[in-house]
Amino acid sequence: MSQSTLLIVFDGVLLVTLLALAAAAVLSPEPRRAVMLFIAFGLWLALIWARLQAPDVALAEAAIGAGLGGALMLAAARRAARSAASPDRERQP
């Protein structure tokens, strides 16, 4: 196989995996698992941006999209799970 063929196969694997991660994150019934899949999606997307020779966008996606966004969503999922576990307790703002 030539190098260009291997790169096309690699790009195809990246694309299929990205679409699978997106579908799994959207269709996941558990919020915590969906957030973890979203973080994996963001990191995979950063890898794709790096492959497209856009390192600034890749770093921004990894830091903001996967890192900060994932941490905020994990905190929200934890808070939602805690409030769902004890519905009789007073809700605090």
N, C-alpha and C positions, 0 to 999 in steps of 0.2 A: 504494500500500500504506500502511496505517496504521502508526503507531509500534508498537502492540501486536503486530501481525502480524510486523513485522520483529524484534521482541524474541523472539518464539516461534521464528522461523526461526533466529535467532542461538543460542538455547538448544539447539535441535535439532542444529545444527552442532557446538556444544561437546560435547554428549552423544555423538554419533556418533564424533567425533574421540577423545574420551576412551576409548571402548570399543575403538576401533581401536588406540590406543596400548597399552592393557592387553593385548589379544590379541597384538600384535606383541612385546611384552616377554616374555610368557609362552612364546610359541612360537619365540622366536629361538634358533637352535642355538649361536650364539657368545655366550659370557658377557659379553664387553666390549660388544657391541651391545645385549644385553639390559639391561645396566646403564644405558647411554645412553638407551635407550627408557624405562626406569624413571624416570630423572631428568626426561625430557620429560613423562612421565605425571604426576609430582609437581608440576611447574610448571604444567601444564595444569589439574590439580586445584585448585591454589592460585587460578588464575584463576576457576574455577567457584565456589569458596568466596567470592571477592570479589564475583562476580556475585550470589551469594545474600545479600549484605550481611553477611558474617561476616568482617570484616577480621582479627580476632585469629586465627581458625582458618586463614585464608589465609596469614598471615605464618608461623604455626607450621608449616604444611605445606611452605611454600617453604624455610624455614630448616632444619627438622629432617628432613622427609620427603625432599625433593629434594636439599638441600645436604649435610647431615651423613650421612644414610643413603646417598646416592649416592657420596660420597667414600669411605666405608667399604667399600661394595661394589666400587668400582673398585680399591681396594687389595687386596681379597680376590681379585678376578678376576685381577689382575696376579700375585699370589703363586701362585695356582693354575696359571696359564699357565706361570710360571717353573718350578714344580715338575714340571709335566707335560712340559716341554721337556727336562728333564735328570733322568730317573728313576734313573740309576745314581749320581748324586751323593747324598751323605748329606743327609738331611732335617734341617734345623735347626728348633728350636722357635720 
